[in-house]
Amino acid sequence: MSDPLYVVTGASKGIGAAIARELAARGLSVVCLSRTGGTPAGQGVVCDMADEQQVKETFGLIAKVGPIAGLVNNAGLQRTTASAKLETGEYERVMHLNATSLMVACREAYPYLKAYGAGRIVNIGSFFDKLGVSGNLAYCASKAAVGAITRCLAVEWAVDGILVNNVAPGYIETDLNRDFVNRDKVKSWLGGRIPVGRIGQPNEVAQVVAALMTGSMTFLNGETIYVDGGHGINH
């Protein structure tokens, strides 16, 4: 029998790449989905997560290789725009990739996870889901939706042996934001706001995701786990 497969979306860089590497380091067979097909570990597959038909077909092809045991929904998009100038099209693009496409991925993976009998889904949200952030209306709304989707699926699919949880990072240093977060002014501000005194690293998110995927926490379901150094609860 083929090894169970763990699918990571948006896995070519940043947090997604760190998650793929961590899962592979723990001995799991990883399938990395991205628009480029680039992969830091395991097998890379080209898939535009915003293309519903392509997502459906991709999961079908993966299932022919081996049983799908886990799904990490990491693909996402962030845009910063003043709310009074936020165009409907931009709002819908952010909501589509961050929330609708995540729902589609869960739905298409569902029959395969159910067949596996002990499937796990980890959605990647954001601590912005509970904050009011200037210029981030679409992003905050989409990540709040991720938490709601997680809770609904967790309640509905537990009977099928599928656990669904949401990992919500705070400020994490990646290739995309490294120059910004390392500016002296930004670094000083974040160091003062985050109780642990620094921003996080992708591997710190990856370790939490991997623990949910590989651990024996079979009673943890439908929860949002904040990986933000205490930033979101700091008064």
C-alpha positions as CSV (number, residue, x, y, z in Angstrom):
1,M,0.0,0.0,0.0
2,S,1.2,3.5,-0.8
3,D,2.3,5.9,2.0
4,P,-0.4,8.3,3.1
5,L,0.0,11.7,1.5
6,Y,-0.1,15.2,3.1
7,V,-1.0,18.1,0.8
8,V,0.2,21.6,1.4
9,T,-1.1,24.5,-0.7
10,G,0.9,27.6,-1.4
11,A,4.0,25.5,-0.5
12,S,6.6,27.0,-2.8
13,K,7.8,29.7,-0.4
14,G,7.4,31.3,3.0
15,I,5.3,29.6,5.7
16,G,4.0,27.0,3.2
17,A,7.6,25.9,2.3
18,A,8.5,25.7,6.0
19,I,5.5,23.5,6.7
20,A,6.3,21.2,3.8
21,R,9.9,20.9,5.0
22,E,8.8,20.2,8.6
23,L,6.3,17.5,7.6
24,A,8.9,15.8,5.4
25,A,11.5,16.0,8.2
26,R,9.0,14.0,10.3
27,G,8.9,11.3,7.7
28,L,5.6,12.2,6.0
29,S,5.1,12.1,2.2
30,V,4.3,15.6,1.2
31,V,2.7,16.9,-2.0
32,C,3.2,20.7,-2.5
33,L,0.7,22.6,-4.6
34,S,1.5,26.0,-6.0
35,R,1.1,28.0,-9.2
36,T,4.7,27.3,-10.1
37,G,5.0,23.7,-9.0
38,G,8.1,24.6,-7.0
39,T,8.7,22.5,-3.9
40,P,11.0,22.6,-0.9
41,A,10.3,19.0,-0.1
42,G,8.3,16.1,-1.5
43,Q,6.5,16.2,-4.8
44,G,5.7,19.5,-6.4
45,V,2.5,19.9,-8.4
46,V,1.3,22.9,-10.4
47,C,-2.2,24.0,-9.2
48,D,-3.8,27.4,-9.1
49,M,-5.9,27.2,-6.0
50,A,-8.2,29.9,-7.3
51,D,-9.2,27.6,-10.2
52,E,-12.0,25.4,-8.8
53,Q,-11.9,22.8,-11.6
54,Q,-8.1,22.5,-11.5
55,V,-8.3,21.9,-7.7
56,K,-10.8,19.2,-8.2
57,E,-8.8,17.5,-10.9
58,T,-5.5,17.8,-8.9
59,F,-6.9,16.1,-5.8
60,G,-8.2,13.3,-8.0
61,L,-4.8,12.8,-9.5
62,I,-3.1,12.9,-6.1
63,A,-5.5,10.3,-4.8
64,K,-4.4,7.9,-7.6
65,V,-0.9,8.0,-6.2
66,G,-1.8,7.3,-2.6
67,P,-4.3,7.9,0.1
68,I,-4.7,11.5,1.2
69,A,-4.3,11.7,4.9
70,G,-3.9,15.5,5.5
71,L,-4.4,18.9,4.0
72,V,-2.8,22.2,4.9
73,N,-4.5,25.2,3.4
74,N,-1.8,27.8,3.3
75,A,-2.3,29.6,0.0
76,G,-3.4,33.2,0.5
77,L,-3.3,36.8,-0.6
78,Q,-2.9,40.1,1.3
79,R,-3.6,43.5,-0.1
80,T,-3.4,46.8,1.9
81,T,-5.9,49.4,0.7
82,A,-7.8,52.2,2.4
83,S,-11.3,50.9,2.9
84,A,-12.9,54.0,1.4
85,K,-10.9,53.2,-1.8
86,L,-11.3,49.4,-1.7
87,E,-12.7,48.2,-5.0
88,T,-15.2,45.4,-5.0
89,G,-13.0,43.4,-7.4
90,E,-10.0,43.6,-5.1
91,Y,-12.1,42.7,-2.1
92,E,-13.5,39.7,-3.9
93,R,-10.1,38.5,-5.1
94,V,-8.8,38.4,-1.5
95,M,-11.9,36.7,-0.2
96,H,-11.9,34.2,-3.1
97,L,-8.4,33.0,-2.5
98,N,-8.3,33.2,1.2
99,A,-11.7,31.9,2.0
100,T,-13.6,30.5,-1.0
101,S,-10.7,28.6,-2.4
102,L,-9.9,27.2,1.0
103,M,-13.5,25.9,1.3
104,V,-13.2,24.4,-2.2
105,A,-9.9,22.6,-1.2
106,C,-11.5,21.2,1.9
107,R,-14.6,20.1,0.0
108,E,-12.6,18.4,-2.7
109,A,-10.3,16.7,-0.2
110,Y,-13.2,15.5,1.9
111,P,-14.0,12.2,0.2
112,Y,-10.4,11.1,0.2
113,L,-9.8,12.1,3.9
114,K,-13.0,10.3,4.8
115,A,-11.8,7.2,3.0
116,Y,-8.5,7.3,4.8
117,G,-10.5,7.3,8.1
118,A,-8.3,9.6,10.2
119,G,-7.9,12.7,8.1
120,R,-6.7,16.0,9.3
121,I,-7.1,19.5,7.9
122,V,-5.1,22.5,9.2
123,N,-6.1,25.9,7.8
124,I,-3.7,28.8,8.0
125,G,-5.5,31.8,9.3
126,S,-4.1,35.0,10.9
127,F,-4.3,36.8,14.2
128,F,-5.8,39.6,12.1
129,D,-9.1,37.6,12.3
130,K,-9.8,39.3,15.6
131,L,-8.3,42.7,15.1
132,G,-9.3,45.9,13.5
133,V,-6.5,46.7,11.1
134,S,-6.4,49.9,9.0
135,G,-6.3,49.2,5.3
136,N,-6.9,45.4,5.8
137,L,-10.6,45.1,5.6
138,A,-10.6,42.3,3.0
139,Y,-7.8,40.4,4.6
140,C,-9.2,40.6,8.1
141,A,-12.6,39.5,6.8
142,S,-11.2,36.6,4.8
143,K,-9.2,35.3,7.8
144,A,-12.2,35.6,10.1
145,A,-14.0,33.5,7.5
146,V,-11.3,30.9,7.8
147,G,-12.0,30.5,11.5
148,A,-15.7,30.1,10.8
149,I,-15.2,27.6,8.1
150,T,-12.9,25.6,10.4
151,R,-15.5,25.5,13.1
152,C,-18.3,24.4,10.8
153,L,-16.3,21.7,9.1
154,A,-14.9,20.4,12.4
155,V,-18.4,19.9,13.8
156,E,-19.8,18.4,10.6
157,W,-16.9,16.1,9.7
158,A,-15.8,14.8,13.1
159,V,-18.1,11.8,12.6
160,D,-16.0,10.9,9.5
161,G,-12.8,10.9,11.6
162,I,-11.6,14.2,10.1
163,L,-10.2,16.8,12.5
164,V,-10.1,20.4,11.4
165,N,-8.2,23.1,13.1
166,N,-6.9,26.6,12.3
167,V,-3.4,27.9,13.0
168,A,-3.3,31.7,13.0
169,P,0.1,33.3,12.8
170,G,1.0,36.8,13.9
171,Y,3.9,38.7,12.3
172,I,6.2,36.1,10.7
173,E,9.4,37.0,8.9
174,T,9.4,35.7,5.3
175,D,11.1,36.5,2.0
176,L,8.2,38.8,1.1
177,N,8.3,41.0,4.2
178,R,11.9,40.6,5.5
179,D,13.1,44.0,4.4
180,F,10.1,45.7,5.9
181,V,10.1,44.0,9.3
182,N,13.8,44.5,9.7
183,R,13.6,48.3,9.4
184,D,14.7,49.8,12.7
185,K,11.4,51.6,13.3
186,V,9.3,48.6,12.5
187,K,11.5,46.2,14.4
188,S,11.4,48.5,17.5
189,W,7.6,48.8,17.3
190,L,7.0,45.1,16.9
191,G,9.5,44.3,19.7
192,G,7.5,46.5,22.0
193,R,4.1,45.1,21.0
194,I,4.9,41.4,20.9
195,P,5.4,40.1,24.5
196,V,8.2,37.7,23.6
197,G,10.0,40.7,22.1
198,R,10.4,39.6,18.5
199,I,8.5,38.5,15.4
200,G,8.2,34.8,14.6
201,Q,9.9,32.5,12.1
202,P,8.2,30.3,9.6
203,N,9.5,27.1,11.2
204,E,7.7,28.1,14.4
205,V,4.4,28.0,12.6
206,A,5.4,24.8,10.9
207,Q,6.1,23.0,14.1
208,V,2.6,23.7,15.4
209,V,1.1,22.5,12.1
210,A,3.2,19.4,12.1
211,A,2.2,18.6,15.7
212,L,-1.5,18.8,14.7
213,M,-0.8,16.5,11.7
214,T,1.4,13.9,13.4
215,G,0.5,14.1,17.1
216,S,-2.1,12.2,19.1
217,M,-4.3,15.2,19.9
218,T,-7.5,13.5,18.8
219,F,-9.7,15.6,21.0
220,L,-8.5,18.9,19.6
221,N,-11.0,19.9,17.0
222,G,-12.4,23.2,15.5
223,E,-10.0,25.4,17.4
224,T,-8.0,28.5,16.3
225,I,-4.4,28.3,17.7
226,Y,-2.7,31.7,17.7
227,V,1.0,31.6,17.0
228,D,1.8,35.3,17.5
229,G,4.1,35.5,20.6
230,G,1.1,36.9,22.6
231,H,0.7,39.9,20.3
232,G,-3.0,39.5,19.8
233,I,-3.8,39.5,23.5
234,N,-1.4,42.3,24.5
235,H,-3.3,45.4,25.7
